[in-house]
Amino acid sequence: MNTSATKVFFKQLNRQLFMEQYKDLAHVDRAFPIGFGQTISQPSLVLYMTEILELKPNHKVLEIGTGSGYQTAFLAQFANWVYTVETIEPLKKKAEERLKALNYYNIDFILGDGTYGLKDYAPYDRIIVTAAAREIPATLIEQLSPGGRLLIPVGNKDAQDLSLISKDSEGTITVSTIKPVRFVPLVGDFEI
């Protein structure tokens, strides 16, 4: 993935389209509530996470936590196909409407608990979790392709780290702590 291409897309994608409230503050680099106790992440973090994934045009991606669909747009722009799972039906529905209006047709929207991944379509080249878990779900690592990357915030309600899990061609797992972050809690069995 060309990081300059992500930066160009970052400047082109209007964050206001993904916000019901606070539209006049969409340019501010901070998270904002989107309802149901969820947030839209700050733009710099969405860009950062997208670049860490090193997406390629042939990649199949699993996103846990669709939210507003803002991060999903970045994934769909640079990957071949995105499966995105959301537990809150009104958020899933609104994100699907937004992204279809923006002509993204390489996304499957799934309503459900993403903490166990989505085995029916596995393996995935990239997996991104946009809510914090107390630990890395083993089922997500199992659904990662050899050469794949999994990005997930891990910790408790007070302190979380963005973790990058890489699986090499032999299936060996490497876990790296990237930086401290703060996300809403993952809903499901790995909730903090």
HUKA-V5665 format. One record per residue. N is the residue number from 1. RES is the residue in one small letter. SS is DSSP state (a for helix, b for strand, c for the rest). PHI is phi in whole degrees, -180 to 180 (999 if undefined). Layout:
{{N	RES	SS	PHI} {N	RES	SS	PHI}}
This chain:
{{1	m	c	999} {2	n	c	-86} {3	t	a	-66} {4	s	a	-68} {5	a	a	-66} {6	t	a	-67} {7	k	a	-67} {8	v	a	-64} {9	f	a	-62} {10	f	a	-55} {11	k	a	-74} {12	q	a	-83} {13	l	c	-77} {14	n	c	-81} {15	r	a	-63} {16	q	a	-56} {17	l	a	-63} {18	f	a	-106} {19	m	c	-125} {20	e	c	-84} {21	q	c	-115} {22	y	c	61} {23	k	a	-58} {24	d	a	-70} {25	l	a	-109} {26	a	c	-59} {27	h	c	-77} {28	v	c	-77} {29	d	c	-83} {30	r	c	-155} {31	a	c	-79} {32	f	b	-133} {33	p	b	-67} {34	i	b	-122} {35	g	b	101} {36	f	c	60} {37	g	c	75} {38	q	b	-110} {39	t	b	-135} {40	i	b	-96} {41	s	c	-67} {42	q	c	-66} {43	p	a	-56} {44	s	a	-62} {45	l	a	-73} {46	v	a	-62} {47	l	a	-62} {48	y	a	-58} {49	m	a	-65} {50	t	a	-62} {51	e	a	-67} {52	i	a	-63} {53	l	a	-66} {54	e	c	52} {55	l	c	-67} {56	k	c	-124} {57	p	c	-60} {58	n	c	-96} {59	h	c	-76} {60	k	b	-106} {61	v	b	-120} {62	l	b	-112} {63	e	b	-113} {64	i	b	-104} {65	g	c	103} {66	t	c	-65} {67	g	c	57} {68	s	c	-77} {69	g	c	96} {70	y	a	-63} {71	q	a	-63} {72	t	a	-58} {73	a	a	-60} {74	f	a	-63} {75	l	a	-63} {76	a	a	-67} {77	q	a	-68} {78	f	a	-115} {79	a	c	-117} {80	n	c	-74} {81	w	b	-147} {82	v	b	-126} {83	y	b	-106} {84	t	b	-122} {85	v	b	-115} {86	e	b	-133} {87	t	c	-87} {88	i	c	-104} {89	e	a	-57} {90	p	a	-62} {91	l	a	-69} {92	k	a	-59} {93	k	a	-63} {94	k	a	-66} {95	a	a	-62} {96	e	a	-62} {97	e	a	-61} {98	r	a	-61} {99	l	a	-72} {100	k	a	-69} {101	a	a	-64} {102	l	c	-91} {103	n	c	67} {104	y	c	-97} {105	y	c	-117} {106	n	c	-105} {107	i	b	-132} {108	d	b	-105} {109	f	b	-100} {110	i	b	-122} {111	l	b	-93} {112	g	c	164} {113	d	c	-87} {114	g	a	-87} {115	t	a	-63} {116	y	a	-104} {117	g	c	76} {118	l	c	-147} {119	k	a	-60} {120	d	a	-59} {121	y	a	-114} {122	a	c	-69} {123	p	c	-87} {124	y	b	-117} {125	d	b	-74} {126	r	b	-141} {127	i	b	-131} {128	i	b	-128} {129	v	b	-114} {130	t	b	-107} {131	a	b	-149} {132	a	b	-82} {133	a	b	-112} {134	r	c	-76} {135	e	c	-154} {136	i	c	-81} {137	p	c	-65} {138	a	a	-59} {139	t	a	-63} {140	l	a	-71} {141	i	a	-63} {142	e	a	-62} {143	q	c	-88} {144	l	b	-86} {145	s	b	-68} {146	p	b	-58} {147	g	b	85} {148	g	b	-85} {149	r	b	-133} {150	l	b	-124} {151	l	b	-117} {152	i	b	-152} {153	p	b	-78} {154	v	b	-130} {155	g	b	156} {156	n	c	-121} {157	k	c	-66} {158	d	c	-97} {159	a	c	-145} {160	q	b	-135} {161	d	b	-124} {162	l	b	-77} {163	s	b	-111} {164	l	b	-113} {165	i	b	-109} {166	s	b	-115} {167	k	b	-118} {168	d	c	-82} {169	s	c	-65} {170	e	c	-89} {171	g	c	93} {172	t	c	-73} {173	i	b	-101} {174	t	b	-123} {175	v	b	-113} {176	s	b	-121} {177	t	b	-91} {178	i	b	-89} {179	k	b	-170} {180	p	b	-69} {181	v	b	-142} {182	r	c	-141} {183	f	c	-124} {184	v	c	-67} {185	p	b	-70} {186	l	c	-67} {187	v	c	-95} {188	g	c	131} {189	d	c	-68} {190	f	c	-106} {191	e	c	-61} {192	i	c	-89}}
